[in-house]
Amino acid sequence: MNVWDWSVFFHNLVHPTILTGLWTTIWLTLLTLFLAIVLGTVVALIGRIDSFLTRGFYQGYVAFFRATPLLVQLVFLYSALPQMGIRLSVVEAAIIGLMLSESPYVAEIVRSSLSAVPTAQWEASRAIGMRPLTIMRFIVFPQALRIAVPPLGNEFVRQLKNTSLVSVISMTELFRATDNLTQANFRVLEALSVATLYYLGATAIWTLLQNAFEKRNSRWFADTGVQKTENLKTTAV
Amino acid sequence: MTMATDSPGAFLQLRDVVKAYGHYVALKGVSVSVEKGQAIALIGPSGSGKSTLLRCINTLETISSGTIMVGDEEIGANTTSSGRKKLSEKVLARQREEIGMVFQSFNLFPHMTALDNVTSGPRLVREQDAGKARKQGMELLARVGLADKAENFPRQLSGGQQQRVAIARALAMQPRIMLFDEPTSALDPETVQEVLNVIREVRDSGMTMLIATHEMDFARHASDRTIFMEAGQIVEQGASSKVLFDPETERCRQFLAGLTGVEATTH
């Protein structure tokens, strides 16, 4: 048996099992990250309400879901809940587990991004008669979003990798698909190389999208490299 | 010392306004009355309460006691014989619309162009039609001399230009009073005049205004009355020509001498 067989590599690269697994990994990542952003934002907004109860809830929520491993959460959802009469399908358990485990990280990013917008922005908005919801939506959120995007990009990459854990509850995503394939021909090296390549590719595409977004915002944001010096030249009038 | 008295023609009337933060009392019973169209200069050392006073007038800060009236309307609270009740956020927001505020550090919205900054109030608060808001916004930018900067973001503008945009943003709400909180203190010396010229133009248009400032020259020539504050109290107030050239109190004289040491010799 050769150490490396290109024909197996290329065969795996376009193998329907792998491609289906890749697709599952991608939609699972995007869907659960989206849900985690929604949930995390709601949790962060609750945490901003100035009361003992809401702050306690926020801290408890973040502490709990951040302190328990994703693997334990997934197995709990899939295997322990049935004992309490709650039966989740593999896909349901995977989606809920990935969403819950990611949400405290998003909540922390949202919370810190919101508080990074200077209070002077709130004051200037109030001074022209804006109400809190208007200020949040049109003044504070757009500015916080710009601050939140780089760390949220990290979370995409983390979430992409985390999806491999749902293989443990038998969901066939990229990693499990790869593993299935090796059961047939025992060529683990080529199969895992293909999986690695796809993980890298997905991350690279995401990075390009994120850079495009950041560049677009650098029109108004002060400390983002190249654009800054260009603009300074045109300003000094 | 000139004590404030209620004047029947007063448009803005503060009576015994107290503002305390815990044990620290920032305003210790301030009474001011301003007639419509008057420009008032607020002077005094840092921490004397000038900014706090302005922030109380447009209810960014809630006063601890006293009353503030603009026209016939009490600002920030409803005082009756049974006590003082804070107004709802909705009513406060409506009152703030009509009291323009310009900050020392401009506080423009960095993610909006100059034009969008100016139209933000009409669009987001008054839900004015975009085309109409835009037209009015362009007129205001032209008024402050920045029509050609409409599509620039704040960070592409100099400090003086940003402050002029901030003035236009406040004017876009057609306020009844304009408050300026040290509007030129954060500016490069070269750009101070362009901002003062705009403020002077706003005054000439008949706007009632209060301006906290360290620009004594501006106070002398562009304000009708000057109020000298220290430690949360009004020490002296009167016609600017009197307070700034021939103050009655020793403290005011000291302050002016210290501030305009070089300048004083030229007068």
Interface residues (C-beta under 8 A of the other chain):
Chain A: A120 Q121 E123 A124 S125 R126 A127 I128 G129 M130 R131 P132 T134 F138 I139 P142 Q143 R146 N217 R219 W220 F221 A222 N231 T234 T235 A236 V237
Chain B: N58 L60 E89 K90 A93 R94 R96 E97 E98 I99 G100 M101 F103 S105 N107 L108 F109 P110 H111 M112 S120 G121 L124 V125 N152 F153 P154 R155 Q156 L157 S158 A166 R169 A170 A172 M173
